[in-house]
Amino acid sequence: MAKNPQATWGGRFSAEPSALMLQFSESVSFDRRLAVFDIQGSRAHAAMLAHVGLISPAERDAIQAGLDQLQREIAAGGFKWDTALEDVHMNIEQALTKRVPAAAKLHTARSRNDQVAVDMRLFFKQACAEAQAKIRGAARAILATAGAKADVLIPGYTHLQRAQPVPLAHHLLAWLEMLERDDGRFAVVADHANWCPLGSGAIAGTTLPIDREFTARVLGFVDARGRARVTQNSMDAVADRDVFIEFAAACAIAGVHLSRIAEDLVLWSSAEFGFVSLPDAFSTGSSLMPQKKNPDSCELLRGKSARLQGNLHTLLTLVKGLPLTYNRDLQEDKPPVFDSLDQVALCFEVLAGVMAGLEVKAERCAAAVADPALLATDLADYLVGKGVPFREAHHAVGAVVRLAEAKSVGLDALTLGQVQSVHAAFAADWAKVFDLRRAMAARSGVGMPGPAQVRRQLARWRKVLTD
């Protein structure tokens, strides 16, 4: 027999793991992050064991007092982690047992399989709340800019070509729609995490008289009416990694939204657009070209999106070939979700900082939106109002555009005679179409960029983001 068999499973073995195997298999270097949740789960488990009579109230109190002491040490940075003990669970259990003899009973009716499952579900509930808070912080910063610049108009783009005029606020509120969906996805993930797996054991539960509902209520795994929510299949409870994947997917989709927002800002801050200037605090310079102001914050937001997608792909690939139930491969499920939370939270903080310091160049925006070609569709609508079928009107306005290009003048600089030579339905009032404010006011339907609707949407978002 080995002199110091591994504490959790060494009784069956005659030799200790090699140093290389210990290095290869340890997870405490990253799963120590779960310490607060592990201690929370152990406190609840001890309470349940006492509740059903498997340990005494005195043993429960001693265990819980020892756990509280360990939590304070860990929070203060005074706890010594040992990679030889593999993971966060055994590090805490071994330290606790040395101080509290009754802690030798703590693992009664529990496996590390359901222990880590509950730790991670507690983690995801907190992680989703953190991500949602960061999203709302960025959303408030976007809303503040939208409200302050509600009168600024810019060209809207399709295919990165000027399309139709829109208020800058309408464009920024489109970003808020994206972020609201992200917020909702994290709420769904939190709900899916809100089921207690403790009591599932390693695979087939336990023969001991535990009370799973009691533990679930102590840990807050309850529905809106306060009823305990416990997983219904012990095998699935320890094998399931759907919440990991869903969380990483929510982060990846949020990353895509961040990347698209960042790309708008990169374009708008370029000399060719000049619609905005990014704050110096979120920009960098060039080591060679002294005139440069680079949008590195936004470029990194685009780059982080790829990283978040990679984390999702890692988890999908990790799980796709695994049989039920637990396999050691699943140790690798934590770094991707930890990284996804850290990166998505940081990204939303950066976006909030960028928006808080963003300078809108109103004169450049006005010059760009003055392009009369942006109202070509309105000109087709004008003909429709005269009874012309839309396809015919579209063709006629296309011919007018071609005529203006041939004469090297703006669309609104053609004479009445010239446009009537294209289509007889053009009348003396045709040029009124190019009144930009009138054109915006006409877009009064729900979801449109008219000033009345923009005001309504700004008011709605102010209410949403202050509730």
KOLLUM-297909 format. One record per residue (C-alpha): residue in one letter; z, x negated, y negated. Coordinates in steps of 0.05 Angstrom, whole numbers, padded with zeros to 5 digits, always signed. Each point is the difference from the previous one (the first is absolute). Example, Ala and Ser with C-alpha at 12.3 -4.5 7.8 and 13.67 -1.06 7.14 Angstrom:
BEGIN
A+00156-00246+00090 S-00013-00027-00069 
***
This chain:
BEGIN
M+00000+00000+00000 A-00013-00022-00071 K+00062-00017-00039 N-00018+00047-00058 P-00045+00055+00027 Q-00034+00042-00052 A+00051+00050-00024 T-00039+00064+00010 W-00038-00012+00065 G+00019-00069+00026 G+00038+00024+00060 R-00062+00006+00042 F-00026-00069-00018 S+00018-00070+00025 A-00028-00038-00060 E-00001+00010-00075 P-00065+00010-00038 S-00033-00063-00024 A+00007-00019-00073 L-00074+00014-00008 M+00008+00069+00030 L+00058+00015-00047 Q-00042-00022-00059 F-00059+00041+00024 S+00038+00063+00015 E+00052+00005-00056 S-00008+00055-00051 V+00064-00008-00041 S-00039-00041-00051 F-00032+00066-00022 D+00038+00057+00031 R+00065-00021-00034 R-00028+00045-00055 L+00023+00058+00043 A+00073-00021-00001 V+00022+00057-00046 F-00034+00051+00044 D+00025-00032+00064 I+00071+00004-00026 Q-00011+00071-00022 G-00025+00019+00069 S+00058-00036+00034 R+00051+00036-00044 A-00029+00067+00020 H-00004-00020+00073 A+00073-00020+00000 A+00019+00066-00033 M-00039+00037+00055 L+00032-00040+00056 A+00069+00019-00027 H-00022+00072-00010 V-00017+00007+00074 G+00060-00041+00024 L-00036-00063+00024 I+00041-00042-00048 S+00066+00015-00035 P+00006+00017-00074 A+00036-00066-00010 E-00057-00038+00032 R-00049+00038-00044 D+00038-00017-00063 A+00005-00073+00019 I-00074-00004+00015 Q-00019+00034-00064 A+00047-00044-00041 G-00031-00062+00032 L-00070+00026-00015 D+00019+00011-00073 Q+00025-00071-00005 L-00064-00027+00030 Q-00042+00041-00048 R+00037-00029-00059 E-00010-00071+00027 I-00074+00012+00011 A-00009+00030-00069 A+00035-00060-00031 G-00043-00049+00039 G+00058-00029+00039 F-00021+00022+00070 K-00028-00054+00045 W-00060+00024+00040 D-00012-00032+00068 T-00071+00000+00028 A+00028-00013+00070 L+00025+00072-00002 E-00072+00024-00009 D+00007+00057-00048 V+00040+00036-00053 H+00033+00045+00051 M+00030-00055+00042 N+00020-00041-00060 I+00041+00057-00027 E+00027+00021+00068 Q+00023-00070+00019 A+00033-00013-00067 L+00034+00068+00003 T+00025-00010+00071 K+00032-00067-00018 R+00041+00035-00054 V+00011+00068+00032 P+00011+00000+00076 A-00014+00075+00003 A-00071-00014-00023 A-00016-00020+00072 K-00004+00076+00011 L-00048+00013-00058 H-00063-00008+00042 T+00023+00055+00047 A-00057+00050+00010 R-00046-00040-00044 S-00059-00048+00009 R-00032-00046-00050 N-00061+00043+00011 D+00030+00062-00032 Q+00042-00042-00046 V-00060-00032-00034 A-00036+00067+00001 V+00056+00032-00042 D+00004-00062-00045 M-00074+00006-00016 R+00002+00074-00012 L+00057-00010-00049 F-00041-00056-00032 F-00061+00044-00007 K+00038+00056-00034 Q+00025-00050-00052 A-00066-00036-00005 C-00038+00064-00014 A+00050+00018-00055 E-00009-00069-00031 A-00076+00004+00003 Q+00002+00069-00032 A+00045-00025-00056 K-00048-00057-00015 I-00060+00047+00000 R+00034+00046-00049 G+00017-00058-00045 A-00073-00021-00003 A-00021+00072-00009 R+00045+00008-00061 A-00030-00062-00031 I-00070+00027+00011 L+00020+00068-00029 A+00029-00033-00062 T-00067-00034-00015 A-00039+00064+00015 G+00044+00040-00047 A-00004-00052-00056 K-00076-00005+00004 A-00018+00072+00014 D-00053+00001-00055 V-00037-00062+00024 L-00067+00014+00036 I-00036-00048+00046 P-00062+00004+00043 G+00014+00023+00071 Y-00039-00038+00053 T-00036+00015+00065 H-00033-00058+00037 L+00031-00042-00055 Q-00051+00030-00048 R+00019+00041-00061 A+00001+00073+00021 Q+00037+00049-00045 P+00054-00005-00053 V+00073+00011+00020 P+00066-00010-00035 L+00034-00065+00019 A+00061+00044+00017 H-00041+00039+00050 H-00019-00064+00035 L+00072-00024+00001 L+00024+00068+00026 A-00049-00009+00058 W+00041-00061+00018 L+00063+00044+00000 E-00033+00047+00049 M-00010-00059+00047 L+00072-00023-00007 E+00027+00070+00011 R-00035+00001+00067 D+00031-00067+00016 D+00068+00028-00017 G-00012+00059+00046 R-00021-00045+00057 F+00065-00039-00004 A+00038+00066+00000 V-00034+00019+00065 V+00016-00067+00031 A+00073+00007-00019 D+00001+00069+00033 H-00031-00028+00063 A+00052-00055+00001 N+00056+00051-00007 W+00014+00008+00075 C+00057-00037+00035 P-00018-00039+00063 L+00070-00024+00017 G+00019+00023+00069 S-00068-00016+00030 G+00028-00065+00028 A-00050-00050+00026 I-00046+00053+00030 A+00038+00056+00035 G+00062+00016-00041 T+00069-00006+00030 T+00045+00033+00051 L+00058-00003-00049 P+00021+00063-00039 I-00027-00018-00069 D-00013+00048-00057 R-00068-00017-00031 E+00003+00055-00052 F+00067-00026-00025 T-00031-00070-00012 A-00061+00030-00033 R+00042+00039-00050 V+00043-00061-00016 L-00063-00040-00014 G-00034+00054-00041 F-00054+00017+00050 V+00001+00074-00018 D-00049+00052-00024 A+00003+00039-00065 R+00052+00046+00029 G+00044-00057+00024 R-00017+00007+00073 A-00002-00063+00042 R-00069-00028+00016 V-00001-00041+00064 T-00061-00026+00037 Q-00019+00041+00061 N-00025-00052+00049 S+00037-00064+00016 M-00062-00038+00020 D-00040+00018-00062 A+00060-00013-00045 V+00003-00074+00018 A-00076-00010+00007 D-00024+00039-00061 R-00026-00041-00058 D-00036+00055-00037 V+00046-00003-00060 F-00014-00074-00006 I-00074+00013-00001 E+00006+00060-00047 F+00042-00040-00048 A-00049-00058+00001 A-00057+00049-00009 A+00034+00032-00060 C+00008-00070-00030 A-00072-00018+00015 I-00027+00063-00032 A+00045-00011-00060 G-00028-00071-00002 V-00071+00026-00002 H+00019+00044-00059 L+00032-00058-00035 S-00062-00041+00012 R-00046+00053-00029 I+00045+00007-00061 A+00001-00076-00007 E-00076-00003+00003 D-00005+00051-00057 L+00046-00044-00041 V-00038-00064+00017 L-00065+00032-00023 W+00030+00032-00062 S+00032-00065-00022 S-00065-00040+00007 A-00038-00020-00063 E-00058+00043+00023 F+00044+00063-00002 G+00056-00019-00046 F+00036+00067+00007 V+00068-00031+00011 S+00038-00065-00006 L+00050-00016+00055 P+00069-00025-00021 D+00008-00075-00004 A+00061+00006+00046 F-00045+00023+00056 S-00060-00045-00013 T-00014-00074+00010 G-00043-00054-00030 S-00048-00052+00024 S+00018-00073+00013 L-00068-00020-00028 M-00025+00055-00048 P+00051+00012-00056 Q-00031+00065-00022 K+00011+00036+00066 K+00047+00058+00012 N-00004+00018+00073 P+00022+00067+00030 D+00037-00034+00057 S+00051+00055+00008 C-00054+00051+00014 E-00039-00048+00044 L+00062-00011+00041 L+00010+00075+00006 R-00069+00002+00032 G+00018-00058+00045 K+00066+00031+00022 S-00039+00061+00023 A-00034-00043+00053 R+00068-00026+00022 L+00027+00071+00007 Q-00060+00020+00041 G+00010-00061+00044 N+00072+00021+00015 L-00024+00069+00022 H-00053-00031+00045 T+00052-00047+00030 L+00043+00060+00021 L-00058+00040+00028 T-00023-00059+00041 L+00071-00016+00022 V+00012+00069+00029 K-00068+00020+00027 G+00006-00032+00069 L+00074+00008+00015 P+00025+00042+00058 L+00063+00041-00008 T+00054-00017-00016 Y+00028-00062-00035 N-00038-00065+00003 R+00020-00064-00035 D-00065+00002-00039 L+00034+00052-00043 Q+00045-00054-00030 E-00061-00015-00044 D+00001+00070-00030 K+00050-00017-00055 P-00032-00055-00042 P-00061+00042-00018 V+00042+00060-00024 F+00050-00044-00037 D-00058-00036-00034 S-00035+00066-00016 L+00062+00028-00035 D+00012-00064-00039 Q-00072-00006-00023 V-00012+00073-00017 A+00065+00003-00040 L-00018-00063-00037 C-00071+00025-00014 F+00024+00064-00031 E+00049-00038-00043 V-00057-00045-00024 L-00044+00060-00015 A+00056+00031-00041 G+00007-00065-00039 V-00075-00004-00013 M-00003+00071-00024 A+00061-00007-00044 G-00033-00057-00038 L-00072+00025+00001 E-00037+00000-00066 V-00056+00052-00006 K-00058-00022-00044 A-00017+00067-00031 E-00059-00025-00042 R-00035-00031+00061 C+00012+00064+00039 A-00029+00042-00057 A-00062-00045-00005 A-00013+00006+00075 V+00010+00075+00003 A-00047+00011-00060 D-00060-00012+00047 P-00038+00066-00004 A-00027-00009+00070 L+00070+00018+00025 L-00016+00072-00020 A-00065+00006+00037 T+00031+00047+00050 D+00025+00043-00057 L-00072+00002-00025 A-00022+00027+00067 D+00056+00052-00004 Y-00027+00018-00069 L-00067+00017+00031 V+00034+00039+00056 G+00033+00041-00056 K-00070+00016-00024 G-00018+00028+00068 V-00033-00062+00030 P+00015-00012+00075 F+00045-00061+00007 R-00050-00041+00041 E-00053+00012-00052 A+00049-00016-00056 H+00022-00064+00036 H-00073-00022+00006 A-00014+00016-00073 V+00060-00040-00026 G-00020-00058+00044 A-00067+00001-00035 V+00035+00002-00068 V+00041-00061+00021 R-00063-00036+00020 L-00032+00018-00067 A+00060-00028-00039 E-00002-00064+00040 A-00074-00008-00013 K+00012+00008-00075 S+00062-00045+00003 V+00044+00052-00034 G+00062+00037+00019 L-00007+00066+00035 D+00025+00037-00061 A-00049-00034-00046 L-00062+00036+00027 T-00030+00054-00043 L-00002+00074+00018 G-00075-00005+00007 Q+00006-00058+00049 V+00050+00036+00046 Q-00039+00065-00004 S-00061-00038+00023 V+00039-00011+00065 H+00027+00072+00006 A-00010+00060-00044 A+00071+00025+00011 F+00028-00053-00048 A+00018+00034-00065 A+00024-00023-00069 D+00072-00002+00024 W-00014-00049+00056 A+00033-00060-00034 K+00067+00036-00004 V+00009-00022+00072 F+00016-00070-00025 D+00063+00021-00036 L+00049-00038+00044 R+00062+00040-00018 R-00037+00066+00012 A-00024-00027+00067 M+00071-00017+00021 A+00029+00067-00023 A-00052+00036+00043 R+00031-00031+00062 S+00057+00049+00003 G+00004+00017+00074 V+00058-00021+00044 G-00005-00074+00019 M-00051-00014-00055 P+00008-00052-00055 G+00001+00047-00060 P+00056-00011-00050 A+00037+00064+00018 Q+00000-00017+00073 V+00022-00072-00013 R+00058+00026-00041 R+00020+00046+00057 Q-00004-00056+00050 L+00041-00047-00043 A+00053+00054-00005 R-00001+00011+00075 W+00007-00073+00016 R+00057-00008-00050 K+00037+00055+00038 V-00017-00029+00068 L+00023-00070-00018 T+00065+00022-00032 D+00023+00048+00055 
***
